[in-house]
Amino acid sequence: MTGVDDDALAAWADAILPASESRAARQDGTVAEVAHVLRTDHPDWARRFAELDRRAKGSDAAALAHDPDARWLARLIAQVHVSRPATWRSIGWRDAAGRHAERADLPDEVLACVTPRTELRRRYDAVVIGSGAGGGVAAQEFAEAGRTVLVVERGDVPTTAALATDHLRNPRSDSRLDVLSGPPIGGNPRIGADGAELDPSDPRWGNNAMTLGGGTRVYGAQAWRFCPEDFRMASTYGAPEGSALADWPVTYEDMEPYYAHAEFEWGVSGASGNAVSEGRRSSPYPLPPMPRNAAAQRLHAGAQRLGWSTQHVPLLINSEPYRGRPACVRCSQCVGFACPVGAKAGSHNTTLHRAGRTGRLTIVSGAQAVRLVAASGDRVTGVVLRGHDRHGPWETTVEATEFALAAGAVETARLLLASPTDREPAGIGNNQDQVGRHLQAHIYAGAIGVFAEPTEDGLGPGPGIATTDFRHANPGLVGGGMLANDFVPTPASALSTLQDAGLLPYRGEELLTGLAHLLPRLQRVVGPVQEMTRADARVTLDGRVTDAVGMPVARFGGDVHPEDLRVQTFLTTRAQEWLRAAGAATVVPLAARTLGQGPSVGQHQAGTCRMGADPAASVLDPYGRVWGHDNLLVVDGSAHVTNGGVNPVLTIIANAYRIMDAAVSSVGADDGYAG
């Protein structure tokens, strides 16, 4: 730990917060929490603070608080302060989640499957690496087909109470602190495209969550289908120069039954939208759409003025009770948080729950897969696991007949690359140098609107209206994307959004009064850009740096395609038009991305093990099997050829069901399974 002068920190809090709040900041724990952050989360921040405070001695600290070099500290102090319940009343925030914590979102049947690593068997029928969207599907399908299944989760199992209320330590906060859904900042570096060593608090690291349930425990749960054109991008547009754009080896019609199955199994609330931008549906949504909030009503009127079509945002959230889970209570804390009542569907309360009820599921948490073991032929025979517990570092090897990788696009590729064999010295599946290539995620477009009258009623989840008019057929552009209103902002996230937009000061009397005034008037319209894949946007292994368990870390290379930036500009302009048409008095575009920042690794990572019909240009066959390894499946976003202009989680789930449907039907229960 690094020393922090608490009295000096309190003086900075006095200089930054309004006079009416500075005394409270000393008493309600704000100063103590900031000191804790500086000492534990980022020791380099403690040194940075000490240098800043040294410069301030004998000077006007309030004046220095305006210094750009001090803005990080000013924001941290303010974010900590507005994240404390004692401050919420003064800024008009209501503690909705705390009132509705009726039961945990982790079923007892799942918790009963979490097993100490010392009690693991030597062998299981199937091993699944990762417990998120795709991993949960693989576990369910293997277990319901009669296989004994081990799910390996690198993260821990935090409680619902911890994940449902913390405004600072969640994956959607920009406070850059250790998040409760993991991984820890310390011991988990990645190397950026510029050679810089990144930790999980850096946006360039690409942290979506590592915990039981993966990202589905804390995601926003938008449940879009890809449309027919998304599966045939190269056929629709050609391949822009410098891109590696390709078609999927399956069509929308191939995927449609699995979309319908995923919607039923997990529970999706929604209603059909623009027929031009949607594919055929064999069945309606199993749940009606969530009621629209006040902001969605206003945006609906704006879209009508523009002549745009709109629709409800499909959500993996119960609008009414469904399959044993309650309806959404419309709390104000959704994306980045665990659901306080379990209305949000994730692998932890759907697929893993059903796998657990078979009696054939085992889950080990805090365990990292560091290498796959392959026999001399094409069969993967085991996986090496490592971790740390109260006894120190440990390592064990677990054997199985079938393996499914679902660790996310970065970590799945990393595991394959870290598993060389005599036949594949560059890593399993990598003799054609394809593993790790075509890394993509979603650049976001959008704008911020501030209305003269309150428009944000605080009724979650937030996204209640979208337009899909710009997913495709945009003149002169390749692809496009969806635009929707954003999730209900927390005070801390609203504070940083407004400061970045130049609409809120970093210190002074107007800091909290301004936040209280703007918070109910703030609305964001945002959406993901369908990125053009590039072969040089990739994950490789760094030869010099290892993580806390001694595994070589991921190194990023390449960049986004210029076409992505053109589409981002186009969609941002549409978002601004929509907000103005809805009556926003002030509209500020989101900051545009520029070239030279490395590949896209933020939300919705995909593509590093893409499927295809040609082993020379893909990692997986059309059924998700690593070429040359029939018992090794990839069931996460790594398999995506392109990633759509919408949130991809429903496609990950549906494609995992499709892959598993082929896998469990092609292997009999008498083919070497343990029981």
N, C-alpha and C positions, 0 to 999 in steps of 0.2 A: 504493500500500500504506500501511497505517496501522501505526505502531509498536506493538509489544507487548513488555512487560517480561517476559522469559523467567523471570527469578528470581522475580518476583511470581507468575507463573503456576505455577511449581513449588511455591511455598508454598501456593497454593490446592489443588494436587493432593495435597500432604501433609495438608491439612485435610479433604479429601473421601475419599480412598482409605484403606483400612486401613493401619496402620503397616507391616505386612509387605509391602505392595505399593507404598508411596510411593517407596521407593528404586528399585524396578524401573521405576516409571513414568518416572523421570528417565533410566534407562539403556536401556529398550526402545523408546523413541521416542514414548511417549504424550504427554509434555509438548511435544515438538517438533511432533507432529501437531496438537495442539490449537492451538498457536501458528500453525501454517500455516493452519488453518481460520479463525482470527480475522483473519489478515492478508489472505487471498485470497477466501474464500467470502463473507464478510459483513463488510466494513469497519465497518459500523455496530455489529457485535458487538464489534469491537476497542475502539471508543469506549465501548460499554456496559461492557466489562470494566474499562477504565481508570477509569471513574467508580466502579464497584463496589470496585475495589482502593483507590481514594482514600479511600472511606468506611471501609475496613477498617484503614487505617494507625492504629496505636496501639490497636487493638481486638483481640479474640479472633477470628481468622479462622474458627476452627472454629464459633464461635457464629454468625457471619454466614452460614456455609454453610447454616444452618437457615432463613435469611431467604427468604421466597418470591421476592424479587427476585434471589436468587442460585441458584435451583433450575435455571434454564436452564444455567448454567455447571457446576453439580454434575452434571447429567445428561450434558452434553457430555463432560466429563472422564471420567466413568464409562463412557459408551458407547464412546468412543475406546479406553479401556483394555481393555474386555472384547471388543473387536473385533480385538485384536492376537493372533496365534497364540501368543505367549509366555504369554498369560493363559489360553488355552483349557484346558490340562491341569488347572490349579488349580480350575476350575469344572466340570470333567467334560465339556467339549465335545469332540467328535471331528471332526477335519478330514476329512470324508468326500469332499468335492468334489475337494480337491487330489490325493487318491490316485487318482482316476478320470479325470483329464484326459487321456484317451487320444487324442482327436482334436478338432479344432475343430467347432463346430456350423454353421459357414459353409462350404458346399460350394465347391470350387475353381471349378466352373462358374458360380457366382453371383459370386464375387470377380472372375472374369475379365470380367464384364459391367460392373463399376464403372469408369466412364470419366471422365477429367478434363473439366471443363466446357469447356476450350479445344478439345476434340476432338468436341464435340457437332455433329450435323448441323443444318442449318437446318430440316429437315422430317422428320417420322416419320409413319407411318400412324396411330398412336395414342399419346397421352400419358396416363399415369396419375399422378396426384398423390397420393403416399403409398404406402408399401411394406408396410403391415401386413396385417391379415386380408383386408379387401375389396380392397385394392390388389393384393395378390399374386394373388388370383383373377382380377382383370381382366387383369393382365399375362399370366398363363398362357393364358387363353381367347383373348385377342387374338393372342398369339404362335402358339399351336397352330392358329389359323385362318388363318395365313399373313401376319399383319400385322407390320410392324416397330414395335417398342414402345420408348418411353422412359419409364422410371419415375423420377419426381422425388422424392427423399428429402431432407427438410430437415435431418435429423440426420446423424451421422457413421457410421463403420463400426468400432466398437470390437471388439477381439479377444475371443475366448471366454475366454481367461485373465483378462482384465480384468473381464468381466461375470460370471464364474462364482464369484468368491471374495470380493469386496469387501462387507463387512457394513455399511458406512456410506454408500457412494455408490451405492445402488441405489434404485429407485423405491418399494420397500416399507419403506425405513428412514424413521423420523421424525426423523432427525438434522438435517434441513433443510439439507443440503449440496448442492453441485453434483453431480448424479447422472451416472454414466458413460453412461447411455442418453439423456441430454439432455432438454430443451434447456438451455443455460447459464443460470445465474441472471441474469447481467448482460445487458441489452439485450433482454429478452423480457417486458416487463410486460403485465399485464392489469388491468382496472379492475373492482373488486368492486361489488356492488349498493349498497354504502354509499359508493361513490366513492373508496375507498382504492386506492392503487396496489399491486398484488400482484406478487411475483416467483415463478418456478416452484417455489421451495422452500416456499411457503405452501400448505397444503392447499386453500385456497379458489381457488387458481389452476387446479387440475384437471390435474395432470401425470400422464399415463399412460406416456409414453415417446415420444421422437422419435429413431429410429435405424433402420438397415437391418433390416427385419422388424417395425418399429413395436413395439406392445405385445406382439406374439406372440413376440418374442425373449426377453422377461423375465417373461411372465405366469405365472399358476398353472395355466392350461390346463384348467380345468373345462369340459366339453363337453356342456352341457345342451341339449336341445331345448325350445323353447317348447311348451306344451300347447295343445289346441284352444281353450280359453277365453281364452288370452293373445292370440289373434288377433281375438277378438270381445268385448272388455271392455265396450264401451258396450251391446251387445246383451245381455250377461249381467247387468250391474249398473245400467245407466243411467249418466248423467253426473252425478256429485256436484256440488252447487252450487259454483261457482267453478272448476270443472275444465273442460278441453276434451277429455275422454275420448272416444275414437272407435275404431271398428273398423278393422282393417287392410283394404286392398282385396283381399287374398288370404286364403285359409283355410289351416288346418293341412294339409288334404289337398292343396292346391296346393303347399305347401312340402315335403311328406314326401319325394318323390323326390329333392329337392335336399339334404335332411338326410342321406339315405342315401348320396348321392354324396359329400357333404362328409366323412362319417365314413370312407368308403373311401379317398378321395384323401389325406386327412391322417393317418388312422389314429387311431381312438378305442378305448380300452379301457373295457369296461363290461359291465353285465348289466341286463336289463329289471327294472323296479321295480314300483311301485304302479300297477296298471292303471287305477285311478280317476283318477290325475293325469297319465297319459301318453296320447298319441295312438297310433294304429295304427302299427306298424312293418312295412315291406315287406321288411326284411332284418335279421339280427342284427348286433350290434356286430362289427366285423372282428377285434377283439382281446379276449381274456378280461380280466376286471377285474384291477386291481392287488391283490396280497395285502393283507389288512387288517393294520394295525399293532396294537400292544397297546392303544392308546387306543380304536380303533374296536371292538375286541372288548369292552372294558368298556362302551362306549356302546351296543353292541348289546344287552347284557344289560339295561341301563337302559331302553331302548326297549321291550323285551319286558315289563318290569314295568309300564310305562305303557300297554301295549296298542297301541303305535304301530307302523306298518310302517316298514321301513328298506330301503335299497338301497346298492349300491356307487356311489361318485361317478364318473360318466363323465369320462374324462380324455383329452386330446390328448397322451398319453404312452404310449410303447410298453411294454406289459407283457411282450412278447417281440419278437424282431427283426421288422421290418416294412418292406418296400419299400426295403431298403438301409440302414435306420437301425437301430442296436442297441437292445437292451432297456434299460430304466431300471436304473441301478445303485443306486437307493434312497438317494442321498446326502441330506444334511440341509439342503441349500440349493436350493430350487426357485423359489418365487414371489419375484420381484424379481431373479432371477439367470438368466444363460444356462445351458443344460444343458451340463455338462462333456463329455458324450459324444454329444450330438445326439439323444437319445431323445425329447426334447420336440419336438412338431411345431410349427413356426411357418412363416410364409410364406417365410422365408429358406431353409428346407431342404425345402420341399414345392413350392408353386406357383411361386415365383421360380426354384427349381432346375429345374423342368420347362420354364419359359419360357426359361431360359438355355440349355438343351440344344437348343433349336430353332435357335440362332444368330441369332435376331432380336431379342434383348433387349439394351437399353442401360440402365444405371442411373447416375444422377448424384446424388452425395451432397453435403451442405452447400449445397443449392440450395433457395431458398424461392420458391414461386409467389406472386406479389404481385398479379397482375391477369390476368383472362381477356380476350382480345381477340375481339370479335364483329363480323361484317360487318353491313351495313345490314339484312340479313334475319335469319333465325333461326339461322344457323350460327355456332358458335364456331370461330374460325380459328387462334388461337394463345394462348400463355401467356407472360407476362413473368416471367422468373426473375431473382432477385438473390441475392448472397452476398458473402462476404469470403474472400480467400485471401492468400497472401504478397505479392501485388502490390497489395492493397487491395480496395476495393469493386468489384463488377462487376455488369453487367446484360446480359441477352440475351433475345431472343424466339425461341421455338420454335413452329413451325407444325405442324398435324396435321389429319387428317380426323375423328378421333374422340377424345373426351376422357372420362376417368373420374376422378371426384373421390373420394378415400379418405383425406382428411387428418384425419379425426375430426370429431365433431359440432361442436366449437367452430371449428376451423380451416377446415373445408369451408364453413360458413356465413359465416365471415369473408371467405373468398376471393370468394364470390358477391357479398357486400355491397360489397366493394372493387372491383367490376368494373362500374361504371355504363356505360350506353350511351345513345345518344339515345332509343332506344325504351324503355329501362328505366333511368331516371336514378337509381333507388334501389338499383340492383344487378341483376345478371342473375337472372331468375326471381323478382324481388321486387316486381312491379307490384301485387300484392295484399297486400303487407306481411306475407308469411308466412315469409320466410327468417329463420332464427334463433329463431323461436318454438318453444314446446313443448319447450324444453330440459329434459332429464331425465337421471338417472343411477341410482344405487342408494344410498339410505340403508341402512345396515346395522343389523341387530338382533343381539343375542347376549349372551353372558355368559362369564365366566371362572370356571373351576373349579380348585380346588387339592385334590388327593387326599392321603390320609395315606401312601400307598405310591407308588412310581414308576409312572407310567402312560405316559410319553412315552419310547419306545425310540429315538427319533432316526431311524427309518426313514422316508424320504421317499416320495412327496411330502408326505404328511400326511393330506389329506382322504380318508378311507377309508369313511366311512359318512354317510348323509344320510337325513332324513325329508322326504318331499314331501306329507305328510298335510295341510299347512296352506297349500298353494299357492292353494287356492280353497275356497269353501263354508264360510268362517268366519263364524259367526252375527253379524250386525250390522256386518260389515266389508266393504269393497270390496277384493277381491284378497287378497293374502297373500304368501307366499314360502317358500323352501326353507331348511332348517337343516342344517348339516354341521359335522363337526369341522374345525379349521383346519390350516393348513400348519405344519410343524415350525418352532418359533421359533428364531431365532438368539439368542445371548446378548444382543446389543444390543436387539433387539426385545422379548425377554422382560423385560429390565430396565425398559424404559419402560412396558410393560404392567403389570408388578407395582407400579411406583411410582405409576402413575395410579390403580391399584386400592387404594392405601394399604397394600399388603402387603410393601413393601420400602422401607427408608430411603433418603435421598438421600446420606448420608455415614456413615462410621464402620466399625467392625469387622464389623458384620453385613451390610454392603453386598455383599460377595462371598461370604461364607459363606451368607448368606440366598439369594443368587441360585443358588449351587451346590445348595442344598437344594431350592429351589422349582422350578428349571428342569425336572427330570425329572418333577415332580408337577403341572405346569401344563398345562391343556387349555382351549382356547377352542371354543365352539360358536357359530357365526355364520351369517348368511344375509342375502341382499339382499331389500329390500322393493320390490314392484312399485309404482312411483309413479304417482299420478294426474297426468296432464299438465295444465299451465296455459299459456294463451296468453301471459301476461305473464312467464313464466319464459323468458328469451330471451337471445340474443347480438345486440348491435348494435356499431357501430363508434364508438370514442371520437374526437371531433373535435379533441382537443388533444394526445394522446400517440401517438407512433409508436415502433416498435421499432428494432432495430439496423440494419435495411435500409430504414427509412423508410416502412414500411407502417403504416397506422392500426391500433391494437391493439383487441382484443375488450373490450367492456364487458358485464358481466352485469347483468340486471335481474330483478325478480320474486322469488318465494319458492317453497318447497315447499307442497303442499296439506296442510291439517290432517289429512286422512284418512291420509296417509303416516305421521304421528306416532302415530295410533291403532294402525295395523298394526305399527309398530315396537315399541310397548309390548306388544302381544299376542305377537309372536314372541319378544321378549326374555323374557317370562314363560315361554314354552314352553321356551326354551333353559335357563333356570334349573331348571325342573322336570326336564329331561332330565339335566342334570349331577348334580342331587341323587339322582335315581333310579339313576344310574350309580355313586354312592358318593362324590361329592365332599364333602369335609369343610367347605370354604369356597366359597361361590358369590357372585360380585360381578357385577351387571349392567353391560353397557357403557353409557357415558354416552349419555343420550337427546338427540336433536336437539331444538331449539326453533325456533319461528317467528322470523322476523326476521334470519336468517343468510344470506339470499339463496338462489338456486336451487341445486339439487343438481348439482355439477360434479365429483364425485370419481371413483370407479371407474365404468366402463361408460357413458360419456356417449353420449347418443342424442337423436334426435327433432327436430333443428333444420331438417331438410329433409324432413319426413315425406311419405310417399306418400299418395295418395288418388284418388278418382274425380272430384273437383270442384276445378278450378284455383283457385277462390276460397278454398278452405280447405286447400290443400296446395301443396307446392313441386314434387313429383314425381308423374308418372302411375304407374299400377300396375306399370310395367316399369322404374321407376327413372330415367326421363328427365325432365329439368327441363322443365316445361311451356313449350312454344314453342321448345324447342331439342332437336331430335331427336338431335343428335350429342353431347349433354352428359349423361352418366350420373353418378349418385351411388351408390356401392357400399359405403358404410360404415354405421355405426350411425346416422348422420343420417337415414337413410330410415325408421327404425323409427317406427311410430305409437305403440306402447307398448313397454315394454322387459322385460316378463316379470318373474317373481319368482325368476329364476335368472340365472347368468352368461350374457351374451348372445352370446359370440363365435361359437359354432357357428351361431347364427341369422344373424349378419353374414356368415359364410362361405357358408352355404346360400343366403341371399337374393342374395348377389353372383353365385353360380353361376346362379341363376334369371334375374337381370337380364342377365347376360352371354350366357346361352343365347338369349334373345330378340334381343340386340344383334348378335351375330356371325352369326346366321342371317338377319337382316333386311337386311344390307349385303353386297353381293357384292364379291369381290376386285377387280373391274374398275371399281368406283365411286370412282375417284380415289385409289386407294392407290399408295404409292410402290414397293412391291415385297414 
